[in-house]
Amino acid sequence: MVETTNIEINTCYVKVPNNDLEIDAYLAQPAHKATFGAVKFFQKFLASIATLRISPN
């Protein structure tokens, strides 16, 4: 059986620096200190955009 608990979460939009580029990101983190599991999500879209620009079609 899985036990669930409502946890207060602080959220905000941030900018992640990457060389001369700043990438918009969304940050969500627990409001209180404790031990929690984590999920990291990185969407790979920059390579697709570069491919579209190079493609002759």
Summary of the structure (lengths in Angstrom):
residues: 57
radius of gyration: 17.6
end to end distance: 53.4
largest distance: 54.8
contacts: 63
relative contact order: 0.19
helix: 16%
strand: 35%
